[in-house]
Amino acid sequence: MSTVLEAKHINKYFKKPVLFHVLKDINFKINKGEFTSIMGKSGCGKSTLLYILSTMDTDYEGELYLNNELVTNNTRDQLSYIRNKHIGFVFQFHYLLSEFSVLENVMLPAKKLGEKSFEEIEHDAMQKLSILHIDHLAKKRASRISGGEKQRVAIARALINNPSIIMGDEPTGNLDSHNSDNVFNIFKQLSDEQGLSLLIVTHDEDFAKRTNRIITMEDGKIIS
């Protein structure tokens, strides 16, 4: 199995108002095609960990590897490129640009990466929309579609650069059970059929139970 993401001895401290050890010796690997969830009570460090794993937060001790390459200590520009190319994000709030069409929203990260022509990006974006069965919404303004549809558009946008891993922070936190199921099934399909790795922070036990593996955190440590 090839390893997509690996955390080695990750420690994180908050310096203010007093020194607080928020993440304590975090070690784990995510393999290609693995669908993993992270669970734990509020304040256990899940979101803090996700910010580090997604290369957004660089103030930590330890080592982070993406596709077996050390990304710790890379420059801000290098990290920005790595993040855009290799990591897709899905948040609790979809963060779509409401004045843009669905298609334009999905194309944005690929335009930022700048490695393909406009036509190729548009073609890729339509393909991602059709995988998620929302290609008929391509020309609609993002403000005009339902909550469940918006989250699917956000997933399509996360997929546009064919990332190595999708990271989600409570991606079903705002959705009803029907739409949560939809999102789970989409993720499962991407993991099974396209070998995509997923790492999802969630409070939803039903969601987590159906993933390949649950990483449970408590007080800044992985306990199982």
N, C-alpha and C positions, 0 to 999 in steps of 0.2 A: 504493500500500500504506500502510495506517495503521501507525504505530509504536506498539507497546505499551510497550516498555521501552527506555530509552537511558541509557548511561553515558558521561559526558564527562570526560575527564582525571581519572579516579579514582586517587588516591594514598592509600596507607595506611601508617602507621608504627607499629611497636610501640616504646614508649618504654623498656621495661625488659627485661632488665637494662641493655642498651645500646640506642642508637637503631638500629632495623632497618627498612629500607625494604621492606615486604612486598608491596605492590602498586604497580606503576610505570606510571603514565599509561595506564590502561585505558580504551579507547574501543570501543564497539560498540552496535548496535541490534538489537532483536528485533521483527520485524513480526508483525502479526496472523496467526494460523494457522501460524506457523513453529515447527518442532520442532527445537530446537538442543541439542547436548550440549557439555559442557565437559570436556576431558580434560587430563591432565598428571600427572606423578609426585607422590607424596605430598609435601606441604610446598611445593608450587609456588604455593599461594595460592588454590586453587579454592574451598575451603570459606569462607575469609576473604571472598572476593569475593561468594559467595552470601549471606553474612550482611549484607553491605552492600546488595546488590541487593534483598534481602527487607525492607529498612528496619529490621532488628533492630539493626544496628551503625550508629551515626550519627557515629562518630569517624573521619572521613576527609576528604580534600580532594577537590574536584571536584564534579560535579553529577550527580544522578540524576533522571531523568524517568520518570513512569508515565503512560501515555496523554497524552503531551505536556505534562504538568504537572510543574513542579519540585517534588520532594518533599524535597529536601535542606533542612535548617533548619526543617522543620515541627516542631511541638510533639510531645511524646510521645503525647498523646491523639489528635492528628490522625493520627500514624503508625499507632497501634494500630487506628484505624478504617479507614485505607487498606489496611493489611495484611489485616485481616479481610474486607473487602469485595472487594478486587481481586486478592489473591494467595492461591492454594491451595498448601499444602505437603504433600509426600510425602517422608518420611525413610527411612533404612535400617531403623529400628525404627518400628513402626507407631504406638506411643504411644496405643493404644486404652485406654479405661477398662474393665478386665476385668469389673467387676461390672455394667456397663451392658449393655443389649441392643445389637445391631448398629445398629438403627434409632436408638436414643438417641444413640449415638456420632456418627452421621452428622448428626444434628440440632444438635449442640452449637454449632458456629460460627454457625449461623443464629440460634439463641436468643441468643447473645452479641451479635450484630449488632442484633437486636431490631427489625427492619423489617417483619416479617410475623407473622401470627397463628400460634398453635401448630398449627392445622389445616393452614394453608398450608405450614408448615415440614415437617410430617409427610408431606404429599402430595409435596412436592419431594424429600424424602429417599427416599421409596419409588421415585420416578421415577429418581433417581440409582442406587439399588440395582438397578433393573431394567435400566438401560443396561449395568450391569456383570454382569448375569445372576446376581445374588445376592439378589434380593428374597425368595426363599424362606427366607433366613437372618435376616430382619428381627427376629424375636422372640427369636432365640437370644442367649444371653449371649456377649459377645465372647471370653471365655476358652474357649469350647467349640468354636471353629471352627479350621480349619487355618491354617498360616502363609501360604499363598498367598491364602486367603480373607481373612485379616486385612489383607493389603496391599491387596486390592481394596476393603475397607471403608474403609481409610485414603484411597484415591483418591476414593471416593464422598464422604467427609467433606470432602476438599479441593475438591470440585466444588460443594458445597451452596449457596454464595453466588454461583454463576455468575461466578467470577473472570475477570479479564482474562488472567491468566497462571498456570500451574502451575510451581512450582519444586520440584525434587527433588534431594535429597542422597543419592546412592547408593541409589535406591529398589529396585534389584534386588540389592543387596549381600548380602542374607541369603537369597536365593531360589535354588532349583535352576534348571536351564536351562529346564525346562518352564514354571515359574511366571514366570521372567524374560521368556520369550517372550510369555506372557499379558499381562504388564504393558506390554511394548513395544507389543503389538497394540492394547491399550486406548488408550494414549497416541496412537498413530498415528491411530486412529479418531477420537479427540477432536479432533485437529489437522485431519484431512481433512474430517470431517462437521460439526463444530461451530465450526470456525475458532478453536479454542483455541490459544494460544501456550504452548509448553513450553520450559523451560530446565532441563536435567538434568545434574548433575555425576555422572560415572560413571567407573569403572575398566574397565568392560566394553566391550572393543573391538568385539565383534560388535553390541552394542546401539548404540554410537555411530555405527558405519559405516552403519547403516540410518536415522539421523536426517537431516533436511534439510541440516544443517551442523554441523561440528565446530569449536569454538573450542579451540585448543590453547594451553596455558599452560606456561611454564617460568620459574622464578626470578622470579615475580611479574609477568611480562609476557605479553601475548598474542603468540605467535609465528606463528600462522596462523589 
